[in-house]
Amino acid sequence: MRICVLLPALFLCCAPAARAQGGARAESAEIKEYYDRAFAYYVSGDYPRAIEHWNLVLHADPKQTTARDMIEDARKKMARAAVTLKSSFTRLLEKCRYADALIKLEELLAADPTNPYYLKLQGKLRRISALAPVKPSATKAWNVASEGITAWLDEKEDLLFAYDALRYASELDPSDKVFGRLTAALEEEAPHLKLNDTKPENSGVLEHKKEMALHQIYDSKFYLAVKELEGVLRLEPDDVTALKRSGSAYLQLKDYPQARLAWQKALKIAPGDEQLKEYLEALEKAAPAEAARPKHRPARQRKKKTRVSPGPEGRPDL
């Protein structure tokens, strides 16, 4: 009878210990399952999922140093893989293989799904590759269009230049309707481009920009003129009118070396232009090439100002 009384008491004393051992075994099995899944993802190259499961291990047992070490290792591999992927992606863009670049970008997003630049770029590339999976030819029109697309896709996007380039490509080859569709896609993405555009319908893109620059020079808005003409020269580096006006704008900004370079380049393209010769002669007298170069001067020495007014009436004939 005494034995019958003691047995239940003994069972009650042992039950918590047994439950603790059972819980530890269950926790150990859970951690083992997390480890197994993490290593499987790691071996397959799915580092984000591997890290996710090693973090579950640490949540269950923060003392698991192996999980911490493997997370660090996986992150390093992700960083190296991202560099390789980004390099491949950049090369595809440089080759104007827009559909292939989109596929590579989606691989980048799989490794870095919250990257804001990649997410934004994905939408742009989907629009572009649907219209032009690849640059179809090396014609002047497509070379210009591809420059515009590059400016559109760049991390420091230049949408205004992209807009001008795509419209100029349409002018160069009106028969290729893809340029117009790309322009429309850009307008849909950035409606302000069309809203703020001042170009008359019957005017060419570059002619309008050169005309704007001329008025900006006459209004003493020389920095704006330089910027406008830079856009022209990116698309047509040998445009003599743009080079002449660019030189005049730089002259008014007292940037004599840049004025000289612009006019010298224009003269090489148009060696019979007497105006350019006059401008350069006047500039050389007032600001010789040697004197125009920057020199190291004592801090207190004041720079002597030079006035230059090429042209018969003190203002260049633009």
C-alpha positions in Angstrom: 0.0 0.0 0.0 2.9 2.3 0.9 4.5 1.6 -2.5 1.2 2.6 -4.3 1.2 6.0 -2.5 4.8 6.8 -3.4 4.6 6.0 -7.1 2.3 8.9 -8.1 4.4 11.3 -6.1 7.6 10.1 -7.8 5.9 10.4 -11.2 4.9 14.0 -10.4 8.5 14.9 -9.4 10.0 13.4 -12.6 7.4 14.9 -15.1 8.8 18.4 -15.3 12.3 17.1 -16.0 10.9 14.8 -18.6 9.0 17.6 -20.2 12.1 19.8 -20.2 14.1 17.1 -21.9 11.4 16.6 -24.5 11.2 20.4 -25.2 15.0 20.5 -25.6 14.9 17.6 -28.0 12.1 19.4 -30.0 14.0 22.6 -30.1 17.2 20.8 -31.2 15.3 19.1 -34.0 13.9 22.5 -35.1 17.3 24.1 -35.2 18.7 21.1 -37.1 15.9 21.6 -39.7 16.7 25.3 -40.0 20.4 24.4 -40.5 19.6 21.8 -43.1 17.4 24.1 -45.1 19.9 27.0 -44.8 22.8 24.8 -46.1 20.7 23.6 -49.0 19.9 27.2 -50.0 23.5 28.1 -49.5 24.8 25.3 -51.8 22.3 26.3 -54.5 23.4 29.9 -54.4 20.2 31.3 -52.9 22.0 33.3 -50.2 19.1 35.5 -49.1 17.0 32.4 -48.2 20.0 30.8 -46.5 20.5 33.9 -44.4 16.7 33.9 -43.6 17.0 30.4 -42.1 20.2 31.0 -40.2 18.5 34.0 -38.6 15.7 31.5 -37.5 18.4 29.5 -35.9 19.7 32.5 -34.0 16.2 33.4 -33.0 15.8 29.9 -31.5 19.3 29.9 -30.0 21.3 33.2 -30.0 24.5 31.3 -29.0 24.7 29.5 -32.4 28.0 31.0 -33.6 28.0 28.8 -36.7 24.9 30.5 -37.9 26.5 33.9 -37.4 29.6 32.9 -39.3 27.6 31.5 -42.2 25.4 34.6 -42.4 28.6 36.8 -42.7 30.0 34.4 -45.3 26.8 34.4 -47.3 26.6 38.2 -47.3 30.2 38.4 -48.7 29.3 36.0 -51.5 26.2 38.1 -52.2 28.3 41.2 -52.5 30.7 39.5 -54.9 27.9 38.1 -56.9 26.2 41.5 -57.1 29.4 43.1 -58.4 29.7 40.4 -61.1 26.0 40.8 -62.0 26.2 44.5 -62.2 29.3 44.4 -64.4 27.4 42.1 -66.8 24.4 44.3 -66.7 26.4 47.4 -67.5 28.1 45.7 -70.5 24.7 44.7 -71.9 23.5 48.3 -71.6 26.7 49.5 -73.3 26.0 47.0 -76.2 22.4 48.3 -76.3 21.0 44.9 -75.7 18.0 46.1 -73.7 16.0 42.9 -73.4 19.0 41.0 -72.2 19.9 43.8 -69.8 16.3 43.5 -68.3 16.9 39.8 -67.6 20.2 40.5 -65.9 18.5 43.3 -63.9 15.9 40.9 -62.6 18.8 38.7 -61.4 20.2 41.8 -59.6 16.8 42.4 -58.1 16.6 38.8 -56.8 19.8 39.5 -54.9 18.8 43.0 -53.8 15.0 43.2 -54.0 14.7 46.6 -52.2 17.2 48.5 -54.3 15.3 51.7 -55.3 17.5 52.3 -58.4 17.0 48.8 -59.7 13.3 48.9 -59.1 13.0 52.2 -61.0 15.2 50.9 -63.8 13.1 47.8 -64.1 10.0 49.8 -65.2 12.1 51.9 -67.7 13.8 48.9 -69.2 10.5 47.1 -69.6 9.1 50.0 -71.6 12.3 50.4 -73.7 12.9 46.7 -74.4 9.2 46.2 -75.5 9.9 48.8 -78.3 13.6 48.1 -79.0 14.9 44.8 -77.6 18.3 45.6 -79.1 19.8 48.5 -81.1 19.0 47.3 -84.6 21.7 49.1 -86.5 24.6 51.6 -86.3 23.0 54.3 -88.4 23.5 57.9 -87.2 19.8 58.0 -86.1 20.2 54.9 -83.9 23.5 56.1 -82.5 21.8 59.3 -81.4 18.8 57.4 -80.0 21.0 55.0 -78.0 22.8 58.0 -76.5 19.4 59.3 -75.4 18.4 55.9 -74.0 21.6 55.8 -72.0 20.8 59.2 -70.5 17.3 57.9 -69.8 18.6 54.8 -67.9 21.6 56.4 -66.2 21.5 56.5 -62.4 21.9 60.3 -62.7 19.2 60.4 -65.3 19.3 63.3 -67.9 15.7 63.1 -69.2 15.8 66.4 -71.0 18.8 65.2 -73.1 17.1 61.9 -73.7 14.0 63.7 -74.9 16.1 65.9 -77.3 18.1 62.9 -78.6 15.0 60.7 -79.3 13.3 63.5 -81.1 16.4 64.3 -83.1 16.7 60.7 -84.1 13.2 60.9 -85.5 14.3 63.9 -87.5 17.3 62.0 -88.8 15.2 59.0 -89.9 11.4 59.8 -90.0 10.7 56.4 -91.6 11.7 54.6 -88.3 8.6 54.8 -86.1 10.3 53.3 -83.1 11.9 56.7 -82.3 8.5 58.3 -82.0 7.2 55.4 -79.8 10.2 55.7 -77.5 9.6 59.5 -77.3 6.0 58.8 -76.4 7.0 56.3 -73.7 9.4 58.9 -72.2 6.7 61.5 -72.3 4.4 59.1 -70.5 7.0 58.5 -67.8 7.9 62.2 -67.5 5.0 64.4 -68.6 6.7 67.6 -67.7 9.1 67.2 -70.7 6.2 67.8 -73.1 4.5 70.4 -70.9 7.6 72.5 -70.6 8.8 72.1 -74.2 9.0 75.4 -76.1 10.0 74.0 -79.5 7.7 75.1 -82.3 6.2 72.2 -84.2 7.9 73.1 -87.5 11.4 73.7 -85.9 14.2 71.2 -85.6 15.4 70.2 -82.1 19.0 71.5 -82.5 18.0 74.6 -84.4 15.6 75.5 -81.6 18.3 74.9 -79.0 20.8 77.1 -80.9 18.2 79.8 -81.2 17.5 79.7 -77.5 21.2 79.9 -76.7 21.5 83.0 -79.0 18.8 84.8 -77.1 20.3 83.8 -73.8 23.6 85.3 -74.8 21.9 88.5 -75.8 20.1 88.5 -72.4 23.5 87.9 -70.6 22.4 84.5 -69.5 25.7 83.0 -70.4 25.7 79.9 -68.2 22.3 78.9 -69.6 23.6 79.4 -73.1 26.6 77.2 -72.5 24.4 74.4 -71.1 22.0 74.7 -74.1 24.9 74.5 -76.5 26.5 71.6 -74.7 23.3 69.6 -75.4 23.6 70.5 -79.1 27.3 69.5 -79.2 26.6 66.2 -77.5 24.5 65.3 -80.5 26.4 67.1 -83.2 30.0 67.7 -82.0 30.9 69.4 -85.3 28.1 71.9 -85.5 30.0 75.1 -86.4 27.2 77.5 -85.3 27.0 75.8 -81.9 30.8 76.0 -81.5 30.9 79.7 -82.4 28.1 80.6 -80.0 29.6 78.4 -77.3 32.9 80.3 -77.7 31.1 83.6 -77.4 29.3 82.5 -74.2 32.6 81.3 -72.7 34.2 84.6 -73.7 31.6 86.6 -71.7 32.2 84.3 -68.7 35.9 85.2 -69.0 36.7 81.5 -69.6 39.2 82.3 -72.3 40.7 78.8 -72.7 37.3 77.3 -73.4 36.4 80.1 -75.8 39.6 79.5 -77.6 39.1 75.7 -77.8 35.5 76.1 -79.2 36.6 78.6 -81.9 39.7 76.6 -82.8 37.6 73.5 -83.3 35.1 75.4 -85.4 37.9 76.8 -87.5 39.2 73.3 -88.2 35.8 72.3 -89.5 35.3 75.5 -91.4 38.8 76.8 -92.3 37.4 79.4 -94.6 35.4 81.2 -91.9 36.9 84.7 -91.7 34.9 85.6 -88.6 36.4 82.8 -86.6 39.9 84.0 -87.6 39.1 87.5 -86.5 37.7 86.2 -83.1 40.8 84.2 -82.5 43.2 87.0 -83.4 41.4 89.4 -81.1 41.4 86.9 -78.3 45.1 86.2 -78.8 45.9 89.9 -78.5 43.8 90.5 -75.4 44.4 87.1 -73.7 47.4 85.3 -75.2 47.3 81.5 -74.8 50.2 81.4 -72.4 48.7 84.2 -70.2 45.3 82.5 -70.2 46.7 79.3 -68.6 46.1 79.1 -64.8 49.2 79.8 -62.8 50.1 79.4 -59.1 50.0 82.9 -57.7 50.6 84.3 -54.2 47.3 84.5 -52.2 47.3 88.3 -52.0 48.1 88.9 -55.7 45.0 90.2 -57.5 44.2 88.8 -60.9 44.2 91.5 -63.6 41.0 91.6 -65.6 41.1 91.5 -69.4 38.5 92.9 -71.6 38.0 91.1 -75.0 35.5 92.2 -77.6 36.0 90.4 -80.9 33.8 91.5 -83.7 33.4 94.9 -85.4 30.9 96.2 -82.9 32.2 94.6 -79.7 29.7 91.8 -79.9 30.4 88.6 -81.9 28.3 88.2 -85.0 26.5 85.0 -84.0 
